[in-house]
Amino acid sequence: MPTPDPRSPVLDVIGDAITARTGVVLVGLPGSGRRTLLAHVRRRVEEEGWTVATVPGPADTGTRPLDALALAGLTSSPPGIAGAVHAVTALASSGPALILLTDAHQLDDTSAQVIAAAMDRADITVLATVRPPLYDASALRTVAARRDATVVTVPPLPFDEIHRLVADTLGGDIDADVAGRVYALSGGLPGIARAICVEARRTGELVNEGTHWSGARDLWTPAWGIPVGRLTAGLTEPEREALWVLAELGPTDVSTVRRAVPWHIVTTLDDRGLVRFVDEDDRSVIALFPPLLEEHLRHRALSARGRSAADLVSAAFRDHPTTPDRPPARPALSTPMRWSSSPEAAAILGRVLREHTASRVIRCRADWERDPTDATALLYLQALLDDGAPVAQMEHVLAAERTRASDRPSLEAVRIRAWEGVFRAFRLHDVPAGLSVLLRAAAQMPHGAAILTATAQHVRLVTGSDTAPELPLVPEAGTPNPHADVDVDVDVNVDGNGSIVDLPPLRAADVVRMVRGEMLLAGGRTTDAREEFAAVVPVDPVHYDTDALISLGMLFAGDIRGAVARADRQLDIARGMLDRSQIEPHAYVVALGLYLEGKLTSLRDHLTGVFALDAPAPLRPAARAGLLSISASLSLMEKNLPSARAMLTQLAELDLAGGPFVMTRPEPASASLAIARGVPADEATRRAWERIEAFIDDGNFLAAVFDGARIIDLHVDPDRAARLTEIARAAQGDLVPALGIYIEGALLHSAELLVDAAARLRREGLILHSARAHAMAIRILRDEGRTDRATEESAHLRRLMEDGGEESRLLVSEVAAPAAYLTPRELEIARLIAQGASNRDVAARLVVSERTVDNHLYRIFRKLGITSRSELAGLL
């Protein structure tokens, strides 16, 4: 199966238009990948027998007329207009011709007239690239007037493709967080992303640490002026001044922008593609695009233009002047804001989050220094953690709090000890130290013992501690502090930027129930777990509950769509409130649900938006592990091995057992990667099966079954697969038992059982596993020589995949592809027929009789279970 091209939909649109002799205008910013798309199109049409010529748009405005055609090798310079028309017309002397006009906005009018005249005389089609605005290209209008034409906008690349591009540019794996920052800066524009990496490597902002490249939080270098210069070329002075003001404002609502910048200039910048409107239900936010543009201008804030912009914004919106030691505060966005999920919006939100987090550190530090309490310390610690501050800074705050600690029964004192224990276990990877903090504090603070001991069980579960976790007991009414009411619970309050400024309610019973729920999930007791979660009092009964475990419980209880919808809603609120610590936990549940449902297009878009935010939650490492694992699995399906390898490298460094969190270990995807490299299946899957056995021994049955279902089609370990089958049968709900039937069918090598499992898995919403079970059944049928039944099931599976959309063909291995059933000669004929050749054309090309082609085509149709040439073209 060929490697999927992330821009294949765009290429298909362009290809269909060219085949229909419709001209195409490809619009994109410098760095958007216009030239790369042209190269793909050129290869496609040349394979179909077209003649292709590339005509550059000269960058020098003083270039003589017709020099563009001379540079393309179509004419000698100067040839005269009549001679030029004749030379261009000759391109189509032996068949259709395609002229690629690069940077058509710079093409001279005379060359455009020559091309237009040639199009009147011959079978010539034009594909032109321009930078926005489209209406600035007068020469292009001359050419486009000769034929029907369509306009195609170059889309940004998805995150995994930028990840691959960055890895290729640097010559090695790269940290996903760094790749996320590159994506957020570039907005998914490949040329900009490449420029960022090249310069960051040159200046030492990106460093090779042996296993992968990592980088400073700020990748800026003065050399960004080069791509910025290309982006801003041709702007007037008022438009340049407006860029500086918009950079100073940052992403801002429309009413604020209208006060600072003349609207006709904003419109012009929008036409040029340099601003984006993030549309919401009742308003829009305006931001510079790509975000690198804003970042570069703000780094040059002390220049004359930067100071002028700062003074203007300060005079209009601030109550104090901007000075070098007092950075400006931007106008606040109203909250909560529902951010669009588009790649551009994700890139912009990533920049907003980063800046907001940095400003929150400044505010929280001032609050703590002015009023050093457990509450202000905890808010300051979390802000430092979110900002990626050095560990020494957080240790300083913790040490000061230990010195100041008193014996009063403070809820905030319990909170800060719980935070420290989890911080040491997850962020510092020192599980014994984290458990020591929690258990010692539980002994010293009876009023918080239930919370602290439950937190210790959570740490043991997620990290796979040597001491097995124990199911905590829910405090009964009347026991000390059953609802953490030593202090009065506070509501969730947000500031003008949407930041949580008060600590949310903390109830001992709720904390214990959440830990009990995740432990029950780990053991496959999905029904019992959901009952525990249902008893938890939400932070906001109407809108917002921060814990993604509740959605996870819904998912494993069988309500996959409901879980995805709930988690997506919570993710939307978390982004709107700029609640960094909650973004990835909810995003993990959405990603897992989309993955299980086989919605790969939606999954790719979702992962792009999440990684572009670069908002890891260090105290929720299982969520990041799940996102990395799911992303690696998607990359493997797409044959994007560099991206998969980089994701798995970072996943292995987290070193989590995972607890109830499915798809948080690297072994299954690593096994697939090893097999892709030629490692024998039994050897490639050995570590994965060993991890599954460890899961079973530790009572993490849910993770064991799901991991087993991930690798069962790679290699079957009979003893461990048999244990998984027994565990799945005993699990609550319908999801896990359905997976057990799939595993049992693979264990028994039973095509019938696998077909039944595929149908049941599909009913449960596990489309990915259903497709794989079906594909395995087909492979077994073929191995057993039951060709007719294999063909029948293969046709059925293909129909199911086509009905599913969302790139469902990636869900199954090559077992369901035509190449798996056809002989080399049949495959050769099938491809020619799919390209539109007649039986007579094929016979002439292959030097065989037309009757031979007829016989081959009959067998091809029969093997593939199809009845028409159009169906064959759809398969190939």
Beta strands, then each sheet from edge to edge (+ up, - down):
strand 1: 23-27
strand 2: 51-56
strand 3: 97-102
strand 4: 124-130
strand 5: 149-153
strand 6: 206-208
strand 7: 213-215
strand 8: 252-253
strand 9: 275-279
strand 10: 284-288
sheet 1: 2+ 3+ 4+ 1+ 5+
sheet 2: 6+ 7-
sheet 3: 8+ 10- 9+
end
